[in-house]
Amino acid sequence: MSLQTLKVTTLNTYCAEVLNTEISETEFLDRDAFESKQTQLLYTLEALQEALSNELPTHKEFMSKGFIDYLNSEDHWVIAEMLQHEIGVKIKGRAEEDESKYYKLPRLRYGLPVENEGDRVFAFLAFRNYRRRLENSGQFDTDDIVLSALGQLNTPIWRRRRAREGFDSIFIDETHLFNLNELSVFHRITRSDHLFPIIYSADVSQSLGDRGWDDETFDEAMGGSDQAGNSQPTVFKSIFRCSPEIVDLAFSVTSSGATLFTNFHDPVAAANSTFTYEEERKCALPIYRFSPTDELMYKKAFSRADDLASELGCSKAEIAIVAFGDYVFSELERFARELNKPLEVIKQRGDYEIVKRAKNSGRFILSAPDYIGGLEFSAVVLVGVDKDRVPPRPSDIVSDSLNFLSYASHQRLYVAITRARFRVEILGLATRGASALLNSAIANKLIDCSPEN
């Protein structure tokens, strides 16, 4: 008959509570984790450009020729994305912002191509520029808040209060999106310091970019799940959301990256369908359609969304239009506005309020792969999936960047495809041709790519 409570919270909010500090809205980069990462990218780009201007001339004699060539030839946005990844996974995630620890770490398999200590010195100087920008703006990123909370959870006061204020059980969703700093919190807030009743779900294929899990499993990062340090894994073999045809396409996308990414896990290899007969009647083979121009592709996106809503007998809000690339996203927004198309736009990850509003008003939903995670639709129309856009291939891109972008593209396409229950339609530009990520699916007839489409 003792009082039982259930606390539902985000890691950011919980860490702020641990610090016993009221962190104002202006001090967060953004409450939404993905939007926070986008703001971080802008700060990282500025920090990189400052380092290239001020530090590179004096440090390049200590740096490897390959890394210097990379910095001089690659697009700054691409380098900034990879530097942001290096900061989150290595400098903060593994080295805890310690310069000497960072220099000893091996490079990530699909990360910034640092080859020697001089390269790492330059990367750390760019990180300092990034950190100074946060300090000047009076803001904290997710890692700042988490690292500060970890300090509070390693004090005599918490150790004495832990048995009274810790949790009996912890359930973690979307575990694959946390870095090592963030995962380190959970085994410190259980009621016991030697038993860790933590239940977590992880779909590594949804983790956007290599998170550095090639050396440590999630279980090791969270301290083990019992005294012997053994976890008890449960592998779910049923896919409740997707039709068998969509599962096959998703499997084709993930397996097409398996030869390049040795730590790329496949969550749908052993999937079984649990659809009823009525649900199976709504299913069809995914379709790949090509248009002669971008304008016609945008028009086709809305006309196919209309047709799918009619064919499936569902509301417009059950159809999601997913844009690949910022330009395609903005052009679809403009096109919808000019033609007065009924549309709601999701611009932050898993925005259920927008989905609810779209259902109430009978509108289509427009989003991007990075925002669509965690949502479910009857059908999705993927726009701009073609050669050199998915994965993106800027001119003169070097192999390290290409590998990183290819890895992320596999995962974004996988996430977008698996949002649909019954139908997937993919639109691309005829002059560009099919995306390399779908070549395997086309060869194995897992997607209809006939000319009349």
ABEGO torsion letter per residue (X at the ends): XBBBBBBBBBAAAAAAAAAGBBBBAAABABABAAAAAAAAAAAAAAAAAAAAAAAAAAAAAABBAAAAAAAAABBAAAAAAAAAAAAAAAAAAAAGGBAAAAAABBBBABBBBBABAAAAAAAAAAAAAAAAAAAAAGBBBAAAAAAAAAAAAABAAAAAAAAAABBABBBBBGAAABBAAAAAAAAAABABAABBBBBBBBBAAABBEBAGAAABBAAAAAGEABAAGBBBBBBBABBAABBAAAAAAAAAAAAAAAAABAABBBAAAABBBABBAAAAAABBBBBBBBBABAAAAAAAAAAAAAAAAAAAGBBAAABBBBBBEAAAAAAAAAAAAAAGBBBBBBABBGBAAAAAAAAAAGBBBBBBAAAABGBBBABBBBBGBBBGAOBBBBBGBBAAAAAAAAAAAAAAAAAAAAABAABBBBBBBAAAEBBAAAAAAAAAGABBABAAX
